[in-house]
Each structure stands twice: as C-alpha cells, then as structure tokens.
Amino acid sequence: MSRYLSFCLRLLSAVLILWGAPTSIQAQPVEATGAGVVTRSQFVADLDRLNAEIAALGSAADAPAIARTIPQEWRVSVLDGDEHVAVSARWLIAALTTAPAKPDAWPGARTALLHRLRSMRDEVATAGGANGAETRAHARSAVDTILARSEFQQSAASRWREQLQERVGKWFEDLLGRFGVGRGAARSTALVFAWAAAIAALLGVGFWLARAIADHPRGASLDLGSQAAVRPRARELALRALSAARVGHTREAVRCAYGAALVRLEEQGAWRIDDARTPREYLPMLPATDNRHPVMLDLTRRFEQIWYGNRAVAEDDARRVTDHLEALGCLRPGERAI
C-alpha cells in the first residue's frame, strides 16, 4: 500500500511540473527565449529602451504589452569572443504582467522597477567603458563581478525547475510528434493528459486513505477502548465498598463508595468522569434542585475528610455511605452488609 501511495505522489508531482511548463511545448521565437547573444552596448541600449517605455506608462493596464517585448533572459557577451553571461529578465516580466491586478500599487512598483533598471544600466555602462589596454582576465573579472549582483541572478531552485520544465516539455512534445500530433494541438492535448493524470493520482491517494482508515478501528486509533475496558461499573465498585466494610477497612470502603457514586452519575448522564477533576469540581455540575445533590454533597464531604484529611472513621460512616449507595441505585435492597 505504501508503494502505491508513493507511486501516486510521484505521478502527481510529475503532472504539476508538466502543468507549469505549457510554454515549453509550443515553439518560441528566438527573441522570446533570449537565445541571441548581445554586446554590452546593445544590452545598455535595451535597458534604456525599457527604462523610457516604463517611465512613459500612465496606466498599469499597458504594462503586459511591454512585458511581451522582453526576452526571458539576455545573453551578454563578456568580450569580443564567444563567452557570454546569462542575465535573467523574468523578475521584470513577472512584475509587468501582474501589474494590472494591482493598479493602486502601480506608481510605487514602477518607481522600484525604474530604479533597478537604472542601477543595472549604470553598472554595465561603467564596466563597458574600459580602454583597450585592459587584459582579458581583468575585463572578464569586471563583468563577472557586476553580473553576479543579486538583480542579475535567479535562485538555483528556480533555474532547476525551469530546466526540468523545459526537458519535460520537450520530451512530451517529441512524444506527441511520434503520434502525429502537431504543435498547434500540443497544448490542448497536454492539458487533457494533465487533467486525467492529476485526477487519477488524487483518486488513488483518496482510495489509499479510505483503505487505511477502514483497516484501523476507530477505538484503537484514538485509544478510547482501553480506558472504558478497565473502568469498573458502579455496582461493582459498590460491592467492593461492602467487602471492605465487612473486614473493617472502612477508609477503603468510603473511597470505593465515592467512586461508585461518580460512575453511577456518569451512567445516568450527569457528567463525564475526568481524573484531573477534584471532588469539589463535580458538585457544581449537579443542580442544587436535583434530589441526588444532597446525597453527593454528604458523600463528598465524608470522602474528603476521611481519605484526604485522615479523619478518624466514625461509627456511622459506613452505614451512611451504604445508605447513599442504595439511594443512588448502586446497590439493590438486601445487599447491605451493615
């Protein structure tokens, strides 16, 4: 059963990963994926363009249009050779895409975006102003230091997730291609498979949980049966009180009689016995107009004085306690020993 649950959870995780990668299934232009390599000057020009367009935005509703012109990442050439550094733009795309949902917060968000873009632009422009006498190692070190700043980076977990999404999406696209499904229908087919797999995984987990609950008795799971099994009935405790009184153990007889009275009233629905509750806490739970209240009051007093207060047992204690047990119905007529 545990292997079946593990399989369902793995299937559900794969579906969720696939669900988050619909864009990997459709073909993307080079500009949208950030596949082209740009020089530092082109990168600065692109940042200037974005800075001007975002500054000119008057309404948050127009922000997604700018987001569609931004590549997922820039590949900035470190030198004139083939080395480059990937600079993620997903933070900017996400901020512009979600801007219409919070129009009141747009002025502050726009100010923060412009500040961050200007900071990036100034840093890259300053690094690109080095003269031709700089060595290759020095230039690489300068650019790496700038592009290593937090605004140029994305978390390792995010990069791992995106790479996994791209791989799963490419695998799924190739699989659909083998069955003759074109790219235009790939997204709708993927959604159908994702829904079917998610529902199947959830049904599997629900079935496993139902079987697990059905296989374990409720009393055993909550450990409710053990206490009920060891607690004696009221009449049994009353008979123990009579036996203790017969051999002269009146103090033990009073304790058993008080316990029998508590259980008897629990059986009659007056309260639920709680071992953490003191004898004086039970009395307010019984209305003063109840005919059992005077009996419990006298029995409680005698129990507290004899058991807790070590009062000497009087001659009529056993008789009065036995009267109370008979009045409460713990003993039948004729069962009295005294």
FIKEPA-948996 format. One record per residue (C-alpha): residue number from 1; residue in three letters; x, y, z. Coordinates in steps of 0.1 Angstrom, whole numbers, plus 5000, padded with zeros to 4 digits. Each point is the difference from the previous one (the first is absolute). Layout:
N
+------+------+------+------+------+
: resi : resn :   c1 :   c2 :   c3 :
+------+------+------+------+------+
:  NUM :  Ala :    X :    Y :    Z :
...
+------+------+------+------+------+
***
This chain:
338
+------+------+------+------+------+
: resi : resn :   c1 :   c2 :   c3 :
+------+------+------+------+------+
:    1 :  Met : 5000 : 5000 : 5000 :
:    2 :  Ser : 5028 : 5024 : 5008 :
:    3 :  Arg : 5016 : 4993 : 4966 :
:    4 :  Tyr : 4967 : 5008 : 4983 :
:    5 :  Leu : 4998 : 5033 : 5019 :
:    6 :  Ser : 5036 : 5009 : 4991 :
:    7 :  Phe : 4991 : 4993 : 4963 :
:    8 :  Cys : 4970 : 5022 : 5002 :
:    9 :  Leu : 5019 : 5029 : 5016 :
:   10 :  Arg : 5028 : 4997 : 4974 :
:   11 :  Leu : 4974 : 5000 : 4972 :
:   12 :  Leu : 4983 : 5031 : 5015 :
:   13 :  Ser : 5034 : 5018 : 5003 :
:   14 :  Ala : 5008 : 4993 : 4963 :
:   15 :  Val : 4966 : 5013 : 4990 :
:   16 :  Leu : 5005 : 5032 : 5019 :
:   17 :  Ile : 5035 : 5005 : 4985 :
:   18 :  Leu : 4985 : 4994 : 4965 :
:   19 :  Trp : 4971 : 5023 : 5008 :
:   20 :  Gly : 5024 : 5028 : 5007 :
:   21 :  Ala : 5018 : 4997 : 4966 :
:   22 :  Pro : 4974 : 5006 : 4973 :
:   23 :  Thr : 5022 : 5026 : 4983 :
:   24 :  Ser : 5027 : 4973 : 4995 :
:   25 :  Ile : 4976 : 4980 : 4979 :
:   26 :  Gln : 4994 : 5028 : 4974 :
:   27 :  Ala : 5027 : 5013 : 4977 :
:   28 :  Gln : 5015 : 5033 : 5012 :
:   29 :  Pro : 5016 : 5027 : 4979 :
:   30 :  Val : 5037 : 5007 : 5006 :
:   31 :  Glu : 4993 : 5034 : 5016 :
:   32 :  Ala : 4975 : 4985 : 5025 :
:   33 :  Thr : 5024 : 4974 : 5012 :
:   34 :  Gly : 5030 : 5022 : 5002 :
:   35 :  Ala : 5021 : 4978 : 4978 :
:   36 :  Gly : 5019 : 5029 : 4983 :
:   37 :  Val : 5033 : 5013 : 5014 :
:   38 :  Val : 5002 : 5038 : 5003 :
:   39 :  Thr : 5029 : 5022 : 5007 :
:   40 :  Arg : 5003 : 5022 : 5031 :
:   41 :  Ser : 4990 : 5031 : 4979 :
:   42 :  Gln : 4970 : 4982 : 4987 :
:   43 :  Phe : 4991 : 4989 : 5035 :
:   44 :  Val : 5003 : 5036 : 5012 :
:   45 :  Ala : 4978 : 5012 : 4971 :
:   46 :  Asp : 4974 : 4975 : 5008 :
:   47 :  Leu : 4999 : 5011 : 5037 :
:   48 :  Asp : 4997 : 5036 : 4989 :
:   49 :  Arg : 4971 : 4991 : 4977 :
:   50 :  Leu : 4982 : 4981 : 5029 :
:   51 :  Asn : 5007 : 5029 : 5024 :
:   52 :  Ala : 4984 : 5025 : 4976 :
:   53 :  Glu : 4970 : 4978 : 4992 :
:   54 :  Ile : 4992 : 4992 : 5036 :
:   55 :  Ala : 5005 : 5036 : 5011 :
:   56 :  Ala : 4975 : 5011 : 4973 :
:   57 :  Leu : 4973 : 4975 : 5012 :
:   58 :  Gly : 4971 : 5018 : 5015 :
:   59 :  Ser : 4978 : 4970 : 5007 :
:   60 :  Ala : 5009 : 4966 : 5013 :
:   61 :  Ala : 4977 : 4984 : 4974 :
:   62 :  Asp : 5026 : 5007 : 4973 :
:   63 :  Ala : 5029 : 4983 : 5019 :
:   64 :  Pro : 4994 : 4965 : 4986 :
:   65 :  Ala : 5006 : 5013 : 4965 :
:   66 :  Ile : 5035 : 5011 : 5009 :
:   67 :  Ala : 5006 : 4966 : 5018 :
:   68 :  Arg : 4994 : 4982 : 4967 :
:   69 :  Thr : 5029 : 5019 : 4984 :
:   70 :  Ile : 5025 : 4989 : 5026 :
:   71 :  Pro : 5020 : 4968 : 4996 :
:   72 :  Gln : 5000 : 4974 : 5028 :
:   73 :  Glu : 5037 : 5007 : 5004 :
:   74 :  Trp : 5028 : 5019 : 4984 :
:   75 :  Arg : 5032 : 4984 : 4989 :
:   76 :  Val : 5025 : 5027 : 5004 :
:   77 :  Ser : 5034 : 4996 : 4983 :
:   78 :  Val : 5028 : 5003 : 5025 :
:   79 :  Leu : 5027 : 5008 : 4974 :
:   80 :  Asp : 5001 : 4999 : 4962 :
:   81 :  Gly : 5004 : 4963 : 5001 :
:   82 :  Asp : 4974 : 4973 : 5005 :
:   83 :  Glu : 4997 : 5003 : 5038 :
:   84 :  His : 4968 : 5014 : 5013 :
:   85 :  Val : 4980 : 5003 : 5033 :
:   86 :  Ala : 4962 : 4993 : 5003 :
:   87 :  Val : 4981 : 5028 : 5017 :
:   88 :  Ser : 4964 : 4990 : 5010 :
:   89 :  Ala : 4972 : 5024 : 4993 :
:   90 :  Arg : 4972 : 4979 : 5015 :
:   91 :  Trp : 4997 : 5023 : 5030 :
:   92 :  Leu : 4992 : 5029 : 4977 :
:   93 :  Ile : 4976 : 4980 : 4979 :
:   94 :  Ala : 4981 : 4988 : 5031 :
:   95 :  Ala : 4997 : 5035 : 5015 :
:   96 :  Leu : 4986 : 5014 : 4967 :
:   97 :  Thr : 4977 : 4971 : 4993 :
:   98 :  Thr : 4984 : 5002 : 5035 :
:   99 :  Ala : 4998 : 5038 : 5001 :
:  100 :  Pro : 4963 : 5002 : 4988 :
:  101 :  Ala : 4989 : 4979 : 5029 :
:  102 :  Lys : 5011 : 5028 : 5025 :
:  103 :  Pro : 4995 : 5034 : 4983 :
:  104 :  Asp : 5002 : 5019 : 5032 :
:  105 :  Ala : 5035 : 4987 : 5007 :
:  106 :  Trp : 5013 : 5007 : 4965 :
:  107 :  Pro : 5016 : 5034 : 5007 :
:  108 :  Gly : 5022 : 4986 : 5027 :
:  109 :  Ala : 5007 : 4968 : 4981 :
:  110 :  Arg : 5010 : 5021 : 4969 :
:  111 :  Thr : 5024 : 5021 : 5021 :
:  112 :  Ala : 5017 : 4969 : 5014 :
:  113 :  Leu : 5003 : 4985 : 4965 :
:  114 :  Leu : 5015 : 5031 : 4985 :
:  115 :  His : 5025 : 5003 : 5029 :
:  116 :  Arg : 5011 : 4964 : 4995 :
:  117 :  Leu : 5003 : 5004 : 4962 :
:  118 :  Arg : 5020 : 5032 : 5004 :
:  119 :  Ser : 5023 : 4983 : 5024 :
:  120 :  Met : 5006 : 4971 : 4976 :
:  121 :  Arg : 5006 : 5024 : 4971 :
:  122 :  Asp : 5025 : 5021 : 5019 :
:  123 :  Glu : 5019 : 4970 : 5013 :
:  124 :  Val : 5003 : 4984 : 4965 :
:  125 :  Ala : 5008 : 5033 : 4983 :
:  126 :  Thr : 5028 : 5008 : 5025 :
:  127 :  Ala : 5015 : 4965 : 4995 :
:  128 :  Gly : 4998 : 5004 : 4963 :
:  129 :  Gly : 5021 : 5032 : 5000 :
:  130 :  Ala : 5033 : 4983 : 5005 :
:  131 :  Asn : 5027 : 5008 : 4975 :
:  132 :  Gly : 5016 : 4976 : 4976 :
:  133 :  Ala : 5031 : 4995 : 5021 :
:  134 :  Glu : 4981 : 4980 : 5025 :
:  135 :  Thr : 5009 : 4964 : 5001 :
:  136 :  Arg : 4976 : 4972 : 4992 :
:  137 :  Ala : 5000 : 4987 : 5036 :
:  138 :  His : 4994 : 5035 : 5014 :
:  139 :  Ala : 4970 : 5006 : 4977 :
:  140 :  Arg : 4985 : 4967 : 5008 :
:  141 :  Ser : 5004 : 5006 : 5037 :
:  142 :  Ala : 4984 : 5034 : 4998 :
:  143 :  Val : 4969 : 4988 : 4981 :
:  144 :  Asp : 4996 : 4969 : 5021 :
:  145 :  Thr : 5001 : 5021 : 5032 :
:  146 :  Ile : 4972 : 5022 : 4986 :
:  147 :  Leu : 4978 : 4973 : 4986 :
:  148 :  Ala : 5004 : 4980 : 5033 :
:  149 :  Arg : 4979 : 5026 : 5018 :
:  150 :  Ser : 4966 : 4988 : 5013 :
:  151 :  Glu : 4979 : 5019 : 4974 :
:  152 :  Phe : 5017 : 4980 : 4973 :
:  153 :  Gln : 4995 : 4966 : 5016 :
:  154 :  Gln : 4972 : 4976 : 5006 :
:  155 :  Ser : 5000 : 4973 : 5026 :
:  156 :  Ala : 5015 : 4966 : 4994 :
:  157 :  Ala : 4966 : 4984 : 5008 :
:  158 :  Ser : 4983 : 5021 : 4974 :
:  159 :  Arg : 5026 : 4992 : 4973 :
:  160 :  Trp : 4997 : 4963 : 5008 :
:  161 :  Arg : 4962 : 5001 : 4998 :
:  162 :  Glu : 5001 : 5018 : 4966 :
:  163 :  Gln : 5026 : 4976 : 4986 :
:  164 :  Leu : 4978 : 4971 : 5011 :
:  165 :  Gln : 4969 : 5016 : 4985 :
:  166 :  Glu : 5018 : 5005 : 4967 :
:  167 :  Arg : 5012 : 4964 : 4999 :
:  168 :  Val : 4966 : 4985 : 5009 :
:  169 :  Gly : 4984 : 5023 : 4975 :
:  170 :  Lys : 5024 : 4990 : 4972 :
:  171 :  Trp : 4995 : 4964 : 5009 :
:  172 :  Phe : 4963 : 5003 : 4999 :
:  173 :  Glu : 5001 : 5019 : 4967 :
:  174 :  Asp : 5021 : 4973 : 4984 :
:  175 :  Leu : 4977 : 4973 : 5014 :
:  176 :  Leu : 4970 : 5018 : 4984 :
:  177 :  Gly : 5019 : 5004 : 4968 :
:  178 :  Arg : 5004 : 4962 : 4997 :
:  179 :  Phe : 4962 : 4996 : 5002 :
:  180 :  Gly : 4995 : 5026 : 4973 :
:  181 :  Val : 4988 : 5028 : 5022 :
:  182 :  Gly : 5010 : 5034 : 4986 :
:  183 :  Arg : 5014 : 5028 : 5021 :
:  184 :  Gly : 4968 : 5020 : 4998 :
:  185 :  Ala : 4981 : 4972 : 5018 :
:  186 :  Ala : 5028 : 4992 : 5024 :
:  187 :  Arg : 4988 : 5024 : 5027 :
:  188 :  Ser : 4964 : 4988 : 5001 :
:  189 :  Thr : 5012 : 4964 : 4999 :
:  190 :  Ala : 5024 : 5007 : 5029 :
:  191 :  Leu : 4972 : 5016 : 5021 :
:  192 :  Val : 4977 : 4969 : 4994 :
:  193 :  Phe : 5028 : 4976 : 5011 :
:  194 :  Ala : 5009 : 5022 : 5030 :
:  195 :  Trp : 4964 : 5001 : 5012 :
:  196 :  Ala : 4996 : 4963 : 4995 :
:  197 :  Ala : 5032 : 4992 : 5018 :
:  198 :  Ala : 4993 : 5024 : 5029 :
:  199 :  Ile : 4965 : 4986 : 5005 :
:  200 :  Ala : 5014 : 4964 : 4999 :
:  201 :  Ala : 5027 : 5008 : 5025 :
:  202 :  Leu : 4975 : 5018 : 5024 :
:  203 :  Leu : 4976 : 4971 : 4998 :
:  204 :  Gly : 5028 : 4976 : 5007 :
:  205 :  Val : 5010 : 5019 : 5031 :
:  206 :  Gly : 4964 : 5003 : 5012 :
:  207 :  Phe : 4995 : 4962 : 4995 :
:  208 :  Trp : 5031 : 4993 : 5020 :
:  209 :  Leu : 4989 : 5023 : 5028 :
:  210 :  Ala : 4966 : 4984 : 5001 :
:  211 :  Arg : 5015 : 4965 : 5002 :
:  212 :  Ala : 5024 : 5012 : 5027 :
:  213 :  Ile : 4971 : 5014 : 5021 :
:  214 :  Ala : 4979 : 4969 : 4995 :
:  215 :  Asp : 5028 : 4977 : 5010 :
:  216 :  His : 5004 : 5016 : 5035 :
:  217 :  Pro : 4972 : 4999 : 5025 :
:  218 :  Arg : 4990 : 5034 : 5013 :
:  219 :  Gly : 5003 : 4991 : 5036 :
:  220 :  Ala : 5035 : 4985 : 4995 :
:  221 :  Ser : 5012 : 5030 : 4980 :
:  222 :  Leu : 4989 : 5025 : 5026 :
:  223 :  Asp : 5008 : 4977 : 5030 :
:  224 :  Leu : 4965 : 5004 : 5013 :
:  225 :  Gly : 4992 : 4964 : 5008 :
:  226 :  Ser : 5027 : 4994 : 5026 :
:  227 :  Gln : 4987 : 5024 : 5026 :
:  228 :  Ala : 4964 : 4988 : 4996 :
:  229 :  Ala : 5011 : 4964 : 5004 :
:  230 :  Val : 5018 : 5004 : 5033 :
:  231 :  Arg : 4975 : 5023 : 5017 :
:  232 :  Pro : 4977 : 4979 : 5023 :
:  233 :  Arg : 4962 : 5005 : 5000 :
:  234 :  Ala : 4983 : 5018 : 5028 :
:  235 :  Arg : 4985 : 4969 : 5016 :
:  236 :  Glu : 5034 : 4982 : 4999 :
:  237 :  Leu : 5016 : 5029 : 5019 :
:  238 :  Ala : 4971 : 5000 : 5025 :
:  239 :  Leu : 5005 : 4963 : 5007 :
:  240 :  Arg : 5037 : 5007 : 5005 :
:  241 :  Ala : 4990 : 5026 : 5026 :
:  242 :  Leu : 4978 : 4975 : 5018 :
:  243 :  Ser : 5028 : 4974 : 5000 :
:  244 :  Ala : 5025 : 5025 : 5014 :
:  245 :  Ala : 4975 : 5010 : 5027 :
:  246 :  Arg : 4994 : 4964 : 5010 :
:  247 :  Val : 5037 : 4994 : 5008 :
:  248 :  Gly : 5003 : 5034 : 5018 :
:  249 :  His : 5017 : 5020 : 4973 :
:  250 :  Thr : 4976 : 5029 : 5003 :
:  251 :  Arg : 5024 : 5025 : 4984 :
:  252 :  Glu : 5003 : 4979 : 4969 :
:  253 :  Ala : 4962 : 4995 : 5001 :
:  254 :  Val : 4994 : 5037 : 4999 :
:  255 :  Arg : 5024 : 5004 : 4970 :
:  256 :  Cys : 4983 : 4973 : 4980 :
:  257 :  Ala : 4965 : 5013 : 5009 :
:  258 :  Tyr : 5009 : 5035 : 4988 :
:  259 :  Gly : 5014 : 4985 : 4967 :
:  260 :  Ala : 4968 : 4980 : 4996 :
:  261 :  Ala : 4979 : 5031 : 5004 :
:  262 :  Leu : 5021 : 5019 : 4973 :
:  263 :  Val : 4996 : 4971 : 4976 :
:  264 :  Arg : 4963 : 4997 : 5007 :
:  265 :  Leu : 4993 : 5036 : 4992 :
:  266 :  Glu : 5021 : 4997 : 4969 :
:  267 :  Glu : 4979 : 4970 : 4989 :
:  268 :  Gln : 4969 : 5022 : 5006 :
:  269 :  Gly : 5015 : 5028 : 4978 :
:  270 :  Ala : 5007 : 5025 : 5028 :
:  271 :  Trp : 5037 : 5005 : 4990 :
:  272 :  Arg : 5030 : 4984 : 4984 :
:  273 :  Ile : 5027 : 4988 : 5024 :
:  274 :  Asp : 5033 : 5018 : 4997 :
:  275 :  Asp : 5029 : 4989 : 5021 :
:  276 :  Ala : 5014 : 5035 : 5001 :
:  277 :  Arg : 4968 : 5014 : 5016 :
:  278 :  Thr : 4998 : 5003 : 5038 :
:  279 :  Pro : 4970 : 4988 : 5021 :
:  280 :  Arg : 4989 : 5036 : 5006 :
:  281 :  Glu : 4999 : 5007 : 4962 :
:  282 :  Tyr : 4974 : 4973 : 4995 :
:  283 :  Leu : 4974 : 5015 : 5024 :
:  284 :  Pro : 4993 : 5032 : 4979 :
:  285 :  Met : 4993 : 4978 : 4970 :
:  286 :  Leu : 4969 : 4985 : 5019 :
:  287 :  Pro : 4971 : 5025 : 5004 :
:  288 :  Ala : 4991 : 5008 : 5036 :
:  289 :  Thr : 4964 : 4992 : 4992 :
:  290 :  Asp : 5010 : 4964 : 4991 :
:  291 :  Asn : 4990 : 4975 : 5027 :
:  292 :  Arg : 5034 : 4984 : 4996 :
:  293 :  His : 5019 : 5032 : 5009 :
:  294 :  Pro : 4996 : 4996 : 5039 :
:  295 :  Val : 5012 : 4964 : 4998 :
:  296 :  Met : 5031 : 5009 : 4979 :
:  297 :  Leu : 5007 : 5030 : 5022 :
:  298 :  Asp : 5001 : 4978 : 5032 :
:  299 :  Leu : 5019 : 4972 : 4983 :
:  300 :  Thr : 5026 : 5025 : 4986 :
:  301 :  Arg : 5005 : 5015 : 5035 :
:  302 :  Arg : 5005 : 4967 : 5017 :
:  303 :  Phe : 5024 : 4988 : 4972 :
:  304 :  Glu : 5021 : 5032 : 5002 :
:  305 :  Gln : 5002 : 4999 : 5038 :
:  306 :  Ile : 5008 : 4963 : 5003 :
:  307 :  Trp : 5022 : 4994 : 4969 :
:  308 :  Tyr : 5018 : 5034 : 4997 :
:  309 :  Gly : 4996 : 5014 : 5035 :
:  310 :  Asn : 5009 : 4967 : 5018 :
:  311 :  Arg : 4969 : 5005 : 5023 :
:  312 :  Ala : 4994 : 4971 : 5023 :
:  313 :  Val : 4971 : 4979 : 4987 :
:  314 :  Ala : 4969 : 5005 : 5020 :
:  315 :  Glu : 4976 : 4973 : 5010 :
:  316 :  Asp : 4973 : 5010 : 4976 :
:  317 :  Asp : 5022 : 5008 : 4969 :
:  318 :  Ala : 4996 : 4965 : 4985 :
:  319 :  Arg : 4963 : 5000 : 5006 :
:  320 :  Arg : 4994 : 5034 : 4985 :
:  321 :  Val : 5022 : 4992 : 4970 :
:  322 :  Thr : 4981 : 4968 : 4994 :
:  323 :  Asp : 4967 : 5020 : 5002 :
:  324 :  His : 5013 : 5024 : 4973 :
:  325 :  Leu : 5010 : 4971 : 4977 :
:  326 :  Glu : 4965 : 4985 : 5003 :
:  327 :  Ala : 4984 : 5034 : 4994 :
:  328 :  Leu : 5020 : 5005 : 4969 :
:  329 :  Gly : 4991 : 4966 : 4986 :
:  330 :  Cys : 5035 : 4985 : 5003 :
:  331 :  Leu : 4987 : 4973 : 5024 :
:  332 :  Arg : 4968 : 4980 : 4999 :
:  333 :  Pro : 4979 : 4997 : 5032 :
:  334 :  Gly : 5013 : 4971 : 5020 :
:  335 :  Glu : 5036 : 5002 : 4989 :
:  336 :  Arg : 5010 : 5022 : 5030 :
:  337 :  Ala : 5025 : 4986 : 5024 :
:  338 :  Ile : 4994 : 5025 : 5028 :
+------+------+------+------+------+
***
